[in-house]
Amino acid sequence: VRLNLTTTINFDLKEEVLQGEEVTVVAQRQIITPEASATLANIDAENLRSLPLATLEDAMRTQAGVEPDLTMRGGNINTVAVVVDGINFREGRTHAPVLGLSYTALEQMQVQTSGFDAEYGNVRSGLVQLVTKNPSTERYAADFFLRYRPAQPLRFANGTLAPRDEMSYDFDMTFGGPLIPAQRAALHTPRFLFSLRQKSEPYLAAYDRSARSDRTAQLKLVSEFKHGSKLTLMGLYSKAAGLADSISTIMPAGVPSYPWGFDNDYFKKEGLFKHNNIGLADIEHQLLAANFLHTFKAKTLFEIKLHRMASEYFLRPGAASTLIDRDTSRVVLWSSKLELTQQITSRIQLKAGLEYLRSSYNIATEVNDACATRVSALGSVWTLLCGDRVDYESPYRIYEAWRA
């Protein structure tokens, strides 16, 4: 019994007439398993629909041990793994998970903050397993929502007013069903699931871009072409456009995850809103994946997983910024994985696997000197000597261009 797996067991029944009352038997998996040593929470589609949420990230934040910025157990987002339908959605540059997935396509979510199995690898803080909806072979189904918030001022509890605020929206839709209705029997019931998410959220301060936009499109094709065999093909395109103060991430928009320092002048000028170190940034991810699953006599499972994640980064100065950082890098990650699972008894399971990872790096960056203390000290001395008459610009640069 595991996520995203349907096991068929055939057995013979003897006919016998009995007169009695109707008996209904219902079995449901617990959200939290008390006897498990690992911290594990299972949330199905019914529980997700009952939550007043509109994004996958918001659903993750409701779980114990998950902080507002999606860090777990004191780590950071780079140490959290997000696995979607058995495929690890990590990008090859920082190993951070690719988020922004469609909320309407989600069927089940499992959040684990300890006790990770060796099969996942590169997990230190948390593991989030997501299962998207299984499209029907007989009918089409659609689910969508649109959330819109008009422009309005944001005032914090201490009376501080946000510098600016614009309208924001979040559009999410999922559509799926049989791929070719007239010939689905001949083609072994192939079906598809397509999801699209578009989100725009304003920044609280004025820059070259006033808002951050995120777009994610995902397509899944499923075919059970043989009894006990299942083939899943997946494609994903994701693009985030906004502002950045580093070469591989984009600044979050809206109210900060920890807004209690927003009224602090240093926080606004030199921390989150340091105007002299912010530029325009675009990050794109393209994923192609295949997952083949075959069961033997309902107790032995064999899986082959292949996927390719390509990530492109484009950081450059804006018209109003003095940022010198530039980044036009491209990183591609290939992954192939074989898994064999044997359920010996109800309490004993044997699992073995092999994974091969290959990364291709094409790095081209120009950044400030990493020795920020030395640069800040020189800048402070220059300001003391010359005041505001001469603008100080650090002479230290790091140029990086290499392939691997």
Secondary structure, DSSP 8 states (H G I E B T S, - for coil): --TT--------------------------SB-TT-SS-EEEEEHHHHHHSS--SHHHHHHTSTTB-TTS-BTT--GGGEEEEETTEE-B-TTT--B-----STTEEEEEEE-S---TTT-S-SSEEEEEEE----SS--EEEEEEEEE-----B-TTS-B-S----EEEEEEEEEEESSGGGTTTTT--EEEEEEEEEEEE-SS--S-SEEEEEEEEEEEEEEEETTEEEEEEEEEEEEEEEESSSS-----SS-SSGGGTT-HHIIIIITT-GGG-EEEEEEEEEEEEEEEEEETTTEEEEEEEEEEEEEEEEE--TT-----EE--EEEEEEEEEEEEEE-SSS-EEEEEEEEEEEEEEEEEEEE-S-HHHHHHHHHHHHHHHTTSS------EEEEEEE-
